[in-house]
Amino acid sequence: MEIVLAESLGFCMGVKRVVDMAYRALDKANSLPVVTLGPLIHNSQEIARLAKDGIAVADELTMPANGTVIIRAHGVAPQAYDELKARGLKIMDGTCPYVHYSQRKAAELYREGYTVIVVGDKNHPEISGILGYINNDAFVVKTVEEVQHLPQLDRIGTIAQTTISPKKYSAIIDALRQKARELKVCETICDATEENQRAIRDLSGEVDLLYVIGGRHSANSNKLVETGREKCPRTMLIETADEINPEDLRGASRIGVGAGASTPDWMIQQVVERLREIEKALANPR
């Protein structure tokens, strides 16, 4: 059995940056609390590791009276910054640079008088943060079908959730062209998202079984699974190595492994080690 890793997988630049930032804050905390405003990333195992090391998750009700608060990679609305400053907390902004760019572009479109269309999941924290920069005055669409229910508009400006599939964004843009006299498209999809999806697409055509390691609530991990299944129907999302079923590996000679942008290297290594253990057990049954 051969194990093949996707050429691009795991922590993206924005996630690695915010995790490193949290540990730097802990080193300089001088015994004061270090917390994150909401889960730092969409990976419960990494959140548990951070908590064990002393970096807790907090919300408006559990925020400490003093200490350092880390803004997560997904970003937050500007009102959240104001509230934290009013509390007198030290703020370290871990917002992904790609998300910052999306926030700025949305604000520009809004100032220029465009009707802003945000393409993505309206319940995703990244989208909530972007909407805060434009007074929540935008349409959020996730599918071509949702576009068809929009009214006719004069001038549309679009922003994409950084983790959305480029193929899906392109299809929605095509549909929006029928909804407005003028359409201004902002390209805000993260390069790492495109690279990971491209790597999964390439790998999926070369393996019998493909595991994507990532959180079940992670948008980019679920999109990797969707991409993998285009060529490899046996593409499975797993959060941990313990979820691998040895029976699934029978008859599979090449096993692919990919991972979402919130999956740390140590979890990828655990999956590879588990696959090696199963390989040995299948080759030497008792």
Buried (B, 14 or more C-beta within 10 A) or exposed (E): BEBBBBEBBBBBBBBBBBBEBBEBBBEEBEEBBBBBBBBBBBBBBBBEBBEEEEBBBBEEEEBBEEBBBBBBBBBBBEEBBEBBEEBEBBBBBBBBEBBBBBBBBBBBBBEEEBBBBBBBBBEBBBBBBBBBBBEEEBBBBBEBEBBEEBEEBEBBBBBBBBBBBBBBBEBBBEBBEEBBEEBBBBEBBBEBBBBBBBBBBBBBEEBBBBBBBBBEBBBBBBBBBBBBBEBBEBBBBBBEBEEBEEEBBEEBEBBBBBBBBBBBEEBBEBBBEBBEEBBEEEEEEE
